[in-house]
């Protein structure tokens, strides 16, 4: 079962409050306190809904209400609290004595929000509008940490012509025949050709020559 209505709305006044109604509400709360808003209208002699009495008192008739425009300091507090709490206006109003949650919400939507947008700041995230999102930043960070690796590996064939020429001329030394490159004991007459010598194929060709 749902919650029962706070009053008989068919027999209550609606619309703007009159000065007489305001005086009745203020006089009753000064004498008896706020108490239960369900029973307050009848006790105060008001043909109003309990919710309407509560909003009228909190937003307009409280003696500690702060009138006038918001100051620059209040603007900074609202922006800071909104970045931490979001649209929790009642919590924000608790940090601004004399201001109501409804008043702060309306002021945010009509003034502060537009002010932040004009400054290039997103009023929801409180970050620059041209700043990449968190997902884009995480992708860029992963790319920086793990750069693309070039796995295109190739195995070049042995230099057949150079080897054949070495064997024909007989200028292949013992160190090169064993596949030892850049050896100090190298005595080949054409040392520049040793840089491309392949170790495994060189040993096999050397063994074939011995068998012949």
PECOR-V619322 format. One record per residue. N is the residue number from 1. RES is the residue in three letters. SS is DSSP state (@ for helix, = for strand, . for the rest). Layout:
n: (N;N)
res: (RES;RES)
ss: (SS;SS)
This chain:
n: (1;2;3;4;5;6;7;8;9;10;11;12;13;14;15;16;17;18;19;20;21;22;23;24;25;26;27;28;29;30;31;32;33;34;35;36;37;38;39;40;41;42;43;44;45;46;47;48;49;50;51;52;53;54;55;56;57;58;59;60;61;62;63;64;65;66;67;68;69;70;71;72;73;74;75;76;77;78;79;80;81;82;83;84;85;86;87;88;89;90;91;92;93;94;95;96;97;98;99;100;101;102;103;104;105;106;107;108;109;110;111;112;113;114;115;116;117;118;119;120;121;122;123;124;125;126;127;128;129;130;131;132;133;134;135;136;137;138;139;140;141;142;143;144;145;146;147;148;149;150;151;152;153;154;155;156;157;158;159;160;161;162;163;164;165;166;167;168;169;170;171;172;173;174;175;176;177;178;179;180;181;182;183;184;185;186;187;188;189;190;191;192;193;194;195;196;197;198;199;200;201;202;203;204;205;206;207;208;209;210;211;212)
res: (UNK;UNK;UNK;UNK;UNK;UNK;UNK;UNK;UNK;UNK;UNK;UNK;UNK;UNK;UNK;UNK;UNK;UNK;UNK;UNK;UNK;UNK;UNK;UNK;UNK;UNK;UNK;UNK;UNK;UNK;UNK;UNK;UNK;UNK;UNK;UNK;UNK;UNK;UNK;UNK;UNK;UNK;UNK;UNK;UNK;UNK;UNK;UNK;UNK;UNK;UNK;UNK;UNK;UNK;UNK;UNK;UNK;UNK;UNK;UNK;UNK;UNK;UNK;UNK;UNK;UNK;UNK;UNK;UNK;UNK;UNK;UNK;UNK;UNK;UNK;UNK;UNK;UNK;UNK;UNK;UNK;UNK;UNK;UNK;UNK;UNK;UNK;UNK;UNK;UNK;UNK;UNK;UNK;UNK;UNK;UNK;UNK;UNK;UNK;UNK;UNK;UNK;UNK;UNK;UNK;UNK;UNK;UNK;UNK;UNK;UNK;UNK;UNK;UNK;UNK;UNK;UNK;UNK;UNK;UNK;UNK;UNK;UNK;UNK;UNK;UNK;UNK;UNK;UNK;UNK;UNK;UNK;UNK;UNK;UNK;UNK;UNK;UNK;UNK;UNK;UNK;UNK;UNK;UNK;UNK;UNK;UNK;UNK;UNK;UNK;UNK;UNK;UNK;UNK;UNK;UNK;UNK;UNK;UNK;UNK;UNK;UNK;UNK;UNK;UNK;UNK;UNK;UNK;UNK;UNK;UNK;UNK;UNK;UNK;UNK;UNK;UNK;UNK;UNK;UNK;UNK;UNK;UNK;UNK;UNK;UNK;UNK;UNK;UNK;UNK;UNK;UNK;UNK;UNK;UNK;UNK;UNK;UNK;UNK;UNK;UNK;UNK;UNK;UNK;UNK;UNK;UNK;UNK;UNK;UNK;UNK;UNK)
ss: (.;.;.;.;.;.;.;.;@;@;@;.;.;.;.;.;.;.;@;@;@;@;@;@;@;@;@;@;@;@;@;@;.;.;.;.;@;@;@;@;@;@;@;@;.;.;.;.;.;@;@;@;@;@;@;@;@;@;@;@;@;.;.;.;.;.;.;.;.;.;.;@;@;@;@;@;@;@;@;@;@;@;@;@;@;.;.;.;@;@;@;@;@;@;.;.;.;.;.;.;@;@;@;@;@;@;@;@;@;@;@;@;@;@;@;@;@;@;.;.;=;.;.;.;.;.;.;=;.;.;.;.;.;@;@;@;@;@;@;@;@;@;@;@;@;.;.;.;.;.;.;.;.;.;.;.;.;.;.;@;@;@;@;@;@;@;@;@;@;.;.;.;.;@;@;@;@;.;.;.;.;.;.;.;.;.;.;.;.;.;@;@;@;@;@;@;.;.;@;@;@;@;@;@;@;@;@;@;@;@;@;.)
